[in-house]
Amino acid sequence: MSEIQKISKDVNGITVEQRITDGFINGTAMCVAHGKDIYGMALRKAEILIN
């Protein structure tokens, strides 16, 4: 099994990894780097969809 190739970028002092094969970026790390709460954002979106 081959290891997934990634590149790392420093975003606001947080390491954010990106897969080379498809460009996927770690969204959780990106949210942390920008002071955003991905869990809270998901909850708010769910509340909007329910109402």
Backbone as CSV, one residue per row, in Angstrom:
resi,resn,N_x,N_y,N_z,CA_x,CA_y,CA_z,C_x,C_y,C_z
1,MET,0.847,-1.179,0.000,0.000,0.000,0.000,0.896,1.247,0.000
2,SER,0.641,2.161,-0.898,1.482,3.350,-0.995,0.999,4.434,-0.041
3,GLU,1.931,5.244,0.419,1.608,6.332,1.324,1.034,7.504,0.534
4,ILE,0.063,8.181,1.111,-0.554,9.331,0.459,0.439,10.489,0.470
5,GLN,0.673,11.073,-0.698,1.602,12.182,-0.802,0.874,13.481,-0.505
6,LYS,1.475,14.279,0.399,0.863,15.536,0.806,1.917,16.634,0.828
7,ILE,1.436,17.840,0.700,2.286,19.000,0.928,1.705,19.737,2.127
8,SER,2.555,20.385,2.879,2.117,21.129,4.052,2.307,22.612,3.806
9,LYS,1.327,23.373,4.260,1.395,24.826,4.154,1.153,25.412,5.532
10,ASP,1.848,26.499,5.844,1.644,27.195,7.100,0.608,28.290,6.875
11,VAL,-0.508,28.191,7.604,-1.575,29.185,7.499,-1.809,29.747,8.899
12,ASN,-1.453,30.990,9.091,-1.618,31.642,10.398,-1.006,30.833,11.533
13,GLY,0.140,30.213,11.280,0.842,29.448,12.308,0.356,28.023,12.488
14,ILE,-0.601,27.581,11.689,-1.145,26.221,11.752,-0.741,25.488,10.475
15,THR,-0.289,24.232,10.629,0.067,23.438,9.462,-1.196,22.852,8.839
16,VAL,-1.414,23.154,7.564,-2.566,22.649,6.822,-2.017,21.780,5.698
17,GLU,-2.450,20.516,5.671,-1.965,19.590,4.656,-2.903,19.531,3.457
18,GLN,-2.303,19.313,2.295,-3.057,19.187,1.048,-2.545,17.958,0.313
19,ARG,-3.480,17.095,-0.133,-3.088,15.923,-0.920,-2.680,16.360,-2.308
20,ILE,-1.604,15.799,-2.790,-1.102,16.143,-4.119,-1.990,15.558,-5.209
21,THR,-2.509,14.360,-4.988,-3.250,13.656,-6.041,-4.521,14.362,-6.479
22,ASP,-5.276,14.906,-5.514,-6.561,15.512,-5.887,-6.764,16.930,-5.350
23,GLY,-5.783,17.456,-4.619,-5.872,18.818,-4.127,-6.708,18.989,-2.869
24,PHE,-7.174,17.872,-2.271,-8.001,17.939,-1.062,-7.247,18.658,0.045
25,ILE,-7.898,19.599,0.717,-7.309,20.354,1.821,-8.024,19.960,3.108
26,ASN,-7.263,19.819,4.188,-7.829,19.503,5.495,-8.651,20.694,5.969
27,GLY,-9.951,20.589,5.836,-10.856,21.689,6.172,-10.871,22.010,7.653
28,THR,-10.731,20.992,8.500,-10.709,21.230,9.933,-9.501,22.076,10.313
29,ALA,-8.331,21.735,9.777,-7.121,22.507,10.057,-7.254,23.931,9.519
30,MET,-7.886,24.081,8.368,-8.071,25.413,7.796,-8.982,26.257,8.688
31,CYS,-10.052,25.660,9.227,-10.940,26.382,10.136,-10.203,26.795,11.403
32,VAL,-9.395,25.896,11.955,-8.611,26.218,13.147,-7.665,27.378,12.854
33,ALA,-7.038,27.354,11.695,-6.086,28.398,11.318,-6.752,29.769,11.230
34,HIS,-8.047,29.783,10.926,-8.765,31.054,10.788,-9.705,31.330,11.957
35,GLY,-9.570,30.524,13.034,-10.367,30.764,14.238,-11.839,30.449,14.083
36,LYS,-12.173,29.552,13.187,-13.576,29.178,12.961,-13.873,27.845,13.638
37,ASP,-15.107,27.646,14.043,-15.549,26.423,14.709,-16.367,25.600,13.721
38,ILE,-15.747,24.585,13.112,-16.426,23.806,12.067,-17.632,23.050,12.642
39,TYR,-17.544,22.578,13.879,-18.664,21.857,14.491,-19.853,22.798,14.689
40,GLY,-19.579,23.982,15.217,-20.647,24.958,15.428,-21.272,25.397,14.115
41,MET,-20.448,25.537,13.097,-20.969,25.934,11.782,-21.897,24.858,11.233
42,ALA,-21.529,23.597,11.424,-22.367,22.491,10.946,-23.691,22.460,11.698
43,LEU,-23.642,22.715,13.005,-24.885,22.738,13.786,-25.807,23.857,13.324
44,ARG,-25.253,25.030,13.097,-26.079,26.153,12.637,-26.706,25.862,11.281
45,LYS,-25.959,25.229,10.403,-26.487,24.888,9.078,-27.628,23.887,9.233
46,ALA,-27.462,22.905,10.125,-28.517,21.919,10.357,-29.764,22.598,10.898
47,GLU,-29.594,23.558,11.802,-30.742,24.275,12.367,-31.496,25.029,11.277
48,ILE,-30.765,25.640,10.355,-31.388,26.379,9.261,-32.193,25.425,8.369
49,LEU,-31.622,24.245,8.103,-32.308,23.270,7.246,-33.557,22.719,7.897
50,ILE,-33.543,22.607,9.219,-34.708,22.077,9.940,-35.836,23.100,9.955
51,ASN,-35.479,24.370,10.132,-36.504,25.415,10.240,-36.930,25.810,8.891
